[in-house]
Amino acid sequence: MILNEDQKILNVDQQILNEDKKILNEDQKILNEDKKILNEDQKILNDDKKILNEDKKAWEHSSNTNGKFFFVGKKGSVYFNLPQPKVITDLTLAHITKVKAANGAFATAPRDFSLYGMKADKEQLLGRFTYNERGTVHQTFTIPGQEAFGRLRLAMESNWGDTASTCFHVWLQDA
């Protein structure tokens, strides 16, 4: 009788062991999926680091308050690291006019953009603007406020239709 009871207990223990093995296999599958996701996240993080390093390079090389800029795609940012803090009063963008542009070249013109002042890596919106497709080559936008900034970010949020690139000239005027 005791032997039969021991056999029953052994059978139950074997069933529990088999269930535990199934759970372990499922856990291993989940762990493998998590590893795949982690690898994908690491790739995204590495891409973000590359972008950050490119932004740092642009920042280091953009100590002027004017220049010609080109982005791949419709969006991008230009960073200005000024030699000393300045109150920016006006921002002028230039692009060939729609009337003079051949073969859709106006589509690369900036459309919606914003200017940010930066202090201690915190951004303050200085203004949102739209480059007028029917306007002149040089369009000047007044920047409200009297606060001086040593770092600025010009954020291009869209262009006039070209999905491949955006280009423009920019000038910043200070008080």
Sine and cosine of phi, psi and omega as CSV:
sin_phi,cos_phi,sin_psi,cos_psi,sin_omega,cos_omega
0.00,0.00,-0.69,0.72,0.02,-1.00
-0.90,0.44,-0.60,0.80,0.01,-1.00
-0.90,0.45,-0.66,0.75,0.04,-1.00
-0.90,0.43,-0.66,0.75,0.04,-1.00
-0.90,0.44,-0.68,0.74,0.03,-1.00
-0.89,0.46,-0.63,0.78,0.02,-1.00
-0.91,0.42,-0.65,0.76,0.03,-1.00
-0.89,0.46,-0.69,0.72,0.02,-1.00
-0.89,0.45,-0.66,0.75,0.03,-1.00
-0.89,0.46,-0.66,0.75,0.03,-1.00
-0.90,0.44,-0.67,0.74,0.03,-1.00
-0.90,0.43,-0.70,0.72,0.04,-1.00
-0.87,0.50,-0.62,0.78,0.02,-1.00
-0.92,0.40,-0.63,0.77,0.04,-1.00
-0.90,0.43,-0.69,0.73,0.03,-1.00
-0.89,0.46,-0.67,0.74,0.03,-1.00
-0.88,0.48,-0.69,0.73,0.02,-1.00
-0.89,0.45,-0.66,0.75,0.05,-1.00
-0.90,0.44,-0.67,0.74,0.04,-1.00
-0.88,0.47,-0.61,0.79,0.03,-1.00
-0.91,0.42,-0.65,0.76,0.05,-1.00
-0.88,0.47,-0.71,0.71,0.02,-1.00
-0.89,0.46,-0.67,0.74,0.03,-1.00
-0.88,0.47,-0.66,0.75,0.04,-1.00
-0.89,0.45,-0.68,0.73,0.05,-1.00
-0.90,0.45,-0.68,0.73,0.05,-1.00
-0.87,0.48,-0.62,0.78,0.02,-1.00
-0.91,0.42,-0.64,0.76,0.05,-1.00
-0.88,0.47,-0.70,0.71,0.02,-1.00
-0.89,0.45,-0.67,0.74,0.03,-1.00
-0.87,0.49,-0.68,0.74,0.03,-1.00
-0.90,0.44,-0.65,0.76,0.06,-1.00
-0.90,0.43,-0.67,0.74,0.05,-1.00
-0.87,0.49,-0.62,0.78,0.04,-1.00
-0.90,0.44,-0.65,0.76,0.04,-1.00
-0.88,0.47,-0.72,0.70,0.02,-1.00
-0.88,0.47,-0.67,0.74,0.03,-1.00
-0.87,0.48,-0.67,0.74,0.04,-1.00
-0.89,0.45,-0.66,0.75,0.05,-1.00
-0.90,0.43,-0.68,0.73,0.04,-1.00
-0.88,0.47,-0.62,0.78,0.01,-1.00
-0.90,0.43,-0.64,0.77,0.04,-1.00
-0.89,0.46,-0.69,0.72,0.02,-1.00
-0.89,0.45,-0.69,0.73,0.03,-1.00
-0.87,0.49,-0.68,0.74,0.03,-1.00
-0.89,0.45,-0.64,0.77,0.06,-1.00
-0.89,0.45,-0.68,0.73,0.03,-1.00
-0.88,0.48,-0.63,0.77,0.03,-1.00
-0.90,0.44,-0.64,0.77,0.04,-1.00
-0.88,0.48,-0.70,0.71,0.02,-1.00
-0.88,0.47,-0.70,0.72,0.02,-1.00
-0.87,0.50,-0.68,0.73,0.02,-1.00
-0.91,0.42,-0.61,0.80,0.07,-1.00
-0.90,0.44,-0.67,0.74,0.05,-1.00
-0.87,0.48,-0.67,0.74,0.02,-1.00
-0.88,0.47,-0.66,0.75,0.03,-1.00
-0.89,0.45,-0.69,0.72,0.03,-1.00
-0.87,0.49,-0.64,0.77,0.00,-1.00
-0.88,0.47,-0.74,0.67,-0.04,-1.00
-0.89,0.45,-0.52,0.85,-0.07,-1.00
-0.99,-0.11,0.02,1.00,-0.04,-1.00
-0.93,-0.36,0.84,0.54,0.02,-1.00
-1.00,0.06,-0.16,0.99,0.09,-1.00
-0.99,0.15,0.30,-0.95,0.06,-1.00
-0.97,-0.25,0.38,0.93,0.09,-1.00
-0.42,-0.91,0.24,-0.97,0.05,-1.00
0.40,-0.92,0.10,-1.00,0.04,-1.00
-0.97,-0.25,0.71,-0.71,-0.08,-1.00
-0.75,-0.67,0.50,-0.86,-0.04,-1.00
-0.65,-0.76,0.74,-0.67,0.06,-1.00
-0.86,-0.51,0.54,-0.84,0.22,-0.98
-0.99,0.11,0.82,-0.57,-0.02,-1.00
1.00,-0.03,-0.17,-0.98,-0.07,-1.00
-1.00,0.00,-0.32,0.95,-0.12,-0.99
-0.84,-0.54,0.45,-0.89,0.08,-1.00
0.11,-0.99,0.14,-0.99,0.00,-1.00
-0.73,-0.68,0.56,-0.83,0.14,-0.99
-0.89,-0.46,0.77,-0.64,0.01,-1.00
-0.97,-0.25,0.68,-0.73,0.06,-1.00
-0.89,-0.45,0.85,-0.52,0.07,-1.00
-0.96,-0.29,0.99,-0.16,-0.11,-0.99
-0.98,0.19,0.52,-0.85,-0.01,-1.00
-0.88,0.47,-0.49,0.87,0.07,-1.00
-0.50,-0.87,0.45,-0.89,0.00,-1.00
-0.85,0.52,0.66,-0.75,-0.01,-1.00
-0.68,-0.73,0.49,-0.87,0.15,-0.99
-1.00,0.04,0.91,-0.41,-0.01,-1.00
-1.00,0.05,0.83,-0.56,-0.05,-1.00
-0.98,-0.19,-0.51,0.86,-0.06,-1.00
-0.56,-0.83,0.48,-0.88,0.07,-1.00
-0.79,-0.62,0.81,-0.59,0.03,-1.00
-0.90,-0.44,0.78,-0.62,0.11,-0.99
-0.92,-0.39,0.53,-0.85,0.03,-1.00
-0.70,-0.72,0.60,-0.80,0.08,-1.00
-0.37,-0.93,0.46,-0.89,0.04,-1.00
-0.82,0.57,0.60,-0.80,-0.03,-1.00
-0.95,0.31,0.36,-0.93,0.01,-1.00
-0.88,0.47,-0.60,0.80,-0.01,-1.00
-0.90,0.43,-0.64,0.77,-0.05,-1.00
-1.00,0.03,-0.25,0.97,-0.06,-1.00
-0.96,0.29,0.73,-0.69,0.03,-1.00
-0.99,-0.16,0.54,-0.84,0.12,-0.99
0.79,0.61,0.67,0.74,0.07,-1.00
0.96,0.28,0.30,0.95,-0.03,-1.00
-0.89,0.46,-0.36,0.93,0.01,-1.00
-0.93,0.37,-0.39,0.92,-0.03,-1.00
-0.86,0.50,-0.35,0.94,0.03,-1.00
-0.99,0.10,-0.07,1.00,-0.01,-1.00
-0.93,0.36,0.54,-0.84,0.07,-1.00
-0.90,0.44,0.47,-0.88,0.06,-1.00
-0.87,-0.49,-0.99,0.16,0.00,-1.00
-0.99,-0.17,0.71,-0.71,-0.02,-1.00
-0.45,-0.89,0.30,-0.95,0.00,-1.00
-0.71,-0.71,0.47,-0.88,0.09,-1.00
-0.88,-0.48,0.74,-0.67,0.00,-1.00
-0.85,-0.53,0.66,-0.75,0.21,-0.98
-1.00,-0.06,0.56,-0.83,-0.07,-1.00
-0.79,-0.61,0.71,-0.70,0.10,-1.00
-0.66,-0.75,0.80,-0.60,0.01,-1.00
0.77,0.63,0.69,0.73,0.02,-1.00
0.88,0.47,0.27,0.96,0.13,-0.99
-0.96,-0.27,0.74,-0.67,-0.04,-1.00
-0.99,-0.11,0.60,-0.80,0.10,-1.00
-0.83,-0.56,0.84,-0.54,0.01,-1.00
-0.92,0.40,0.83,-0.55,0.04,-1.00
-0.99,-0.15,-0.35,0.94,0.04,-1.00
0.20,-0.98,0.49,-0.87,0.12,-0.99
-0.90,-0.43,0.67,-0.74,-0.12,-0.99
-0.62,-0.79,0.27,-0.96,0.10,-0.99
-0.76,-0.65,0.79,-0.61,0.08,-1.00
-0.97,0.23,0.85,-0.53,-0.11,-0.99
-0.98,0.22,0.86,-0.51,-0.02,-1.00
-0.91,0.41,-0.34,0.94,0.02,-1.00
-0.97,-0.23,0.12,0.99,-0.06,-1.00
-1.00,0.10,-0.13,-0.99,0.01,-1.00
-0.98,0.19,0.15,-0.99,0.04,-1.00
-0.85,0.53,-0.79,0.61,0.00,-1.00
-1.00,-0.09,0.87,-0.49,0.03,-1.00
-0.85,-0.53,0.82,-0.57,-0.06,-1.00
-0.96,-0.27,0.69,-0.72,-0.04,-1.00
-0.85,-0.52,0.79,-0.61,-0.02,-1.00
-0.98,0.17,0.72,-0.69,0.02,-1.00
-0.99,-0.17,0.91,-0.41,0.01,-1.00
-0.96,0.29,0.39,-0.92,0.08,-1.00
0.98,-0.21,0.32,-0.95,-0.06,-1.00
-0.81,-0.59,0.34,0.94,-0.04,-1.00
-1.00,0.04,0.68,-0.73,0.01,-1.00
-1.00,0.03,0.64,-0.77,0.04,-1.00
-0.75,-0.67,0.60,-0.80,0.07,-1.00
-1.00,-0.07,-0.32,0.95,0.02,-1.00
-0.75,-0.67,0.63,-0.78,0.00,-1.00
-0.72,-0.70,0.45,-0.89,0.13,-0.99
-0.76,-0.65,0.84,-0.54,0.11,-0.99
-0.99,-0.15,0.92,-0.39,-0.08,-1.00
-0.97,-0.26,0.91,-0.41,0.10,-0.99
-0.99,0.11,0.86,-0.51,-0.06,-1.00
-0.98,-0.21,-0.36,0.93,0.06,-1.00
-0.24,-0.97,0.25,-0.97,0.13,-0.99
-0.81,-0.59,-0.18,-0.98,-0.08,-1.00
-1.00,-0.03,0.49,0.87,0.20,-0.98
0.79,-0.61,-0.26,0.97,-0.01,-1.00
-0.99,0.15,0.86,-0.51,-0.01,-1.00
-0.99,0.13,-0.25,0.97,-0.07,-1.00
-1.00,0.05,-0.58,0.82,-0.10,-0.99
-0.36,-0.93,0.31,-0.95,0.09,-1.00
-0.69,-0.73,0.69,-0.72,0.04,-1.00
-0.60,-0.80,0.44,-0.90,-0.04,-1.00
-0.14,-0.99,0.26,-0.97,0.18,-0.98
-0.95,-0.30,0.54,-0.84,0.02,-1.00
-0.68,-0.74,0.59,-0.81,0.11,-0.99
-0.73,-0.69,0.71,-0.71,0.08,-1.00
-0.93,-0.38,0.77,-0.63,0.04,-1.00
-0.95,-0.31,0.66,-0.75,0.01,-1.00
-0.92,-0.40,0.24,-0.97,-0.06,-1.00
-0.94,0.35,0.00,0.00,0.00,0.00
